[in-house]
Each structure stands twice: as structure tokens, then as C-alpha cells.
Amino acid sequence: MNRHFRGHLTTCTGSFLPGKMAASMLCRRVAAFCWTLKEISSLKTVVPVSSHCGLLQQIATYNPKPLKLNLNKPYIPDKESEKTPEWQKTAEYDRKLYGRYGSASGVDPATLWPSHDKLEELIAEEKEWHPPLEVTMKNIAAREKEENAKRLAKEKLIAANMAKMPKMVADWRREKREAKLKLKEEKARRTKLLAEARERFGYAVDPRSPKFLEMVAEIEKEEKKKRKLMKRRLKEEQTATPAAPPVASP
């Protein structure tokens, strides 16, 4: 392989990688190229015929500028010099130099291969971002299964709540009626207590005054005593009532 072809090939493929990684990168580039062709073909449905022909003509007549390489006096940075930028002292730049000038760059090709740790990292990254087709299909099936399970669980919950809806509405209406009735009773009781306090003291009493609160506590105590006495009398009456004699059989 001559120097020019080797430099052009290495420049196109990027860094100097092992055969497996280079093949993977080549597959990605082919996939990107196929995607570009697909996008160009899809322009038929959205771009007029004249614009489509103009675009194809522009692509066909594209002539990139050739890479200017001085093979007689290539630029080789001095890594020992302090004036040389740090990025020109890296292994990535050495790969670029060897891709352009080959052995004229003075770079040992053996140093361009990634280390064992770097190779393991690249392989792990390749597996993570570009898994095999079987793994991808398995992941898609698992994701669809999980989404279906979530959808079924949500539909089941909605169905269960809809079945409880009539009872929930009835309970809400009952609680609303009870709260309204309780508020009405509290209002009537408050009015009655204010009237009783006015009758007892001879003037309108502030419901927050100690006199009114003391009167309310006294009334509640009396009512509690009356309820207790009424309960005791009812229990005594039930105990004193004789049991009905059993009906004799014929």
C-alpha cells in the first residue's frame, strides 16, 4: 500500500484502531451514508421536481478541495519544545500525522494501538451504544411488555374506581347533607343560647365573654346529667317489664 493511499484511508476512518473497531466504525459510516440516501429519496414527496433536480445536480458537481500535504517537508512538531501546543503532543495527533505522512512522520505504528484498558473501554462503549440486533430486539420486546403491563394496570385501576363511583357519589352527597344539617343545628343552638343568655342577664351578651361561656358549660353539664338520667330510667323500665309467657303447644 503506497503512502498516499494509506494516508487517505487512515484520514477517512479516523484514529488507528484494531480491525474489530475499524469494522464497527465503517459499518456506522455506511449506515450514515444509507440514511443520507434515504433522506435524499424522501425529498421527492416534499420538494418540487425542479428543486430536487437542482439538489442532485449540486451534489453531483460537488468537488471538494484536495488536502494540501507537503510530503517533502512535512510538519512534525517537536514534543520537547515548550512552544509546541499540548494538543500536538497527544497520541491522537500522532495518529493524524501517521495517517497523513505515513512513516515520514517518524511515528512508530506500534504506539498508535490503544492500550489494553483503552481497548476494553472502547469495546464496552461499543456494546453500550451499539448493541447487537438480538439484544436490541430483546430490549424492545421487554420495554413493550413493561408498557403493556403498566397500561393494563392503569385500565384495571380506572375500571375499579368507576365501579366505586356510584357509592362514592352517594357517600359524598350524604356527608354533604349531614354537614349542612349539623351546621343548621349548631346555628339554631347558638341562637337559642344567646336568647337564653339575654333572658338570664337582661342584656345581649357577647358569645366570647366568660359569662356566656360559663353559662354554656353549665347548660351542657345539665343536659349531660339529663341524658344520663334518661338512659338509666329507660334501662330500669326494660328490666321491670315482665317477659311474655311462652305459648303452649296444642
Secondary structure, 3 states (H helix, E strand, C coil): CCHHHHHHHHHHHCCCCCHHHHHHHHHHHHHHHHHHHHHHHHHHHHCCHHHHHHHHHHHHCCCCCCCCCCCCCCCCCCCCCCCCCHHHHCHHHHHHHHHHHHHHHCCCHHHHCCCHHHHHHHHHHHHHHCCCHHHHHHHHHHHHHHHHHHHHHHHHHHHHHHHHHHHHHHHHHHHHHHHHHHHHHHHHHHHHHHHHHHHHHCCCCCCCCHHHHHHHHHHHHHHHHHHHHHHHHHHHHHHHCCCCCCCCCC
